[in-house]
Amino acid sequence: MQAPLSPSPIPPSFEPALAPGAPVETHVHISRALAAGSLLGLIVLSLVWELLVAPLRPGGSWLALKALPLCLPLAGLLKNRMYTYRWVSMLVWLYFTEGVVRAWGDKAPGNYCAMLEIALCLILFVACLMHVRLRQRDAKAAGQSDAPPTESS
């Protein structure tokens, strides 16, 4: 004797590919790697840019300290903390703005570093956005599949 089938609250095309107890999807791992990689890239670029490639003053400048705020979220991203992904997606816009201003106003090679900073900021933002959305979708799908079906009146 079979149990009656109840309609699924999620259409079949939107159901998660993995069961609730299964490991996290590959897309979440990719977005996590992109976020951590682009953040590390921004840290390295900030240091190399301000100390070696195109410092504002010969011998390096204090502007290299702009890499310090980028070091703060690195531990949170590596520990996969959702809150860190959210606030990094807002912090990155400060560096994006600096990149746009300096790409417009600096001469080569400083403007090339600024364009690279813009690209890394966009990659970091999109990776953080995708990571948060994918994890929320997985959590929502796992929560809905564990909960008993409810009847609407």
DALINDA-V762298 format. One record per residue. N is the residue number from 0. RES is the residue in one small letter. PSI is psi in whole degrees, -180 to 180 (* if undefined). Layout:
# DALINDA-V762298
n/res/psi
N/RES/PSI
N/RES/PSI
This chain:
# DALINDA-V762298
n/res/psi
0/m/129
1/q/147
2/a/146
3/p/142
4/l/131
5/s/150
6/p/138
7/s/136
8/p/-19
9/i/130
10/p/149
11/p/-32
12/s/-17
13/f/4
14/e/146
15/p/151
16/a/-24
17/l/155
18/a/159
19/p/-34
20/g/-4
21/a/164
22/p/162
23/v/149
24/e/159
25/t/-35
26/h/-36
27/v/-40
28/h/-39
29/i/-45
30/s/-35
31/r/-44
32/a/-40
33/l/-43
34/a/-49
35/a/-41
36/g/-43
37/s/-33
38/l/-45
39/l/-39
40/g/-41
41/l/-39
42/i/-49
43/v/-44
44/l/-44
45/s/-43
46/l/-47
47/v/-41
48/w/-50
49/e/-16
50/l/-31
51/l/-53
52/v/-56
53/a/65
54/p/153
55/l/-31
56/r/148
57/p/136
58/g/1
59/g/164
60/s/163
61/w/-11
62/l/-13
63/a/-18
64/l/-10
65/k/-12
66/a/-20
67/l/-47
68/p/-25
69/l/-22
70/c/-25
71/l/-48
72/p/-6
73/l/-43
74/a/-41
75/g/-38
76/l/-40
77/l/-28
78/k/0
79/n/44
80/r/123
81/m/-41
82/y/-37
83/t/-42
84/y/-36
85/r/-47
86/w/-24
87/v/-34
88/s/-19
89/m/-38
90/l/-36
91/v/-23
92/w/-25
93/l/-43
94/y/-34
95/f/-44
96/t/-43
97/e/-41
98/g/-42
99/v/-45
100/v/-45
101/r/-26
102/a/-33
103/w/-38
104/g/-25
105/d/160
106/k/166
107/a/143
108/p/-1
109/g/-37
110/n/-27
111/y/-40
112/c/-39
113/a/-39
114/m/-37
115/l/-37
116/e/-42
117/i/-47
118/a/-45
119/l/-37
120/c/-42
121/l/-41
122/i/-44
123/l/-44
124/f/-49
125/v/-40
126/a/-42
127/c/-43
128/l/-47
129/m/-38
130/h/-46
131/v/-46
132/r/-43
133/l/-41
134/r/-37
135/q/-40
136/r/-43
137/d/-41
138/a/-40
139/k/-43
140/a/-39
141/a/-38
142/g/-37
143/q/-34
144/s/-25
145/d/-28
146/a/146
147/p/150
148/p/140
149/t/150
150/e/135
151/s/144
152/s/*
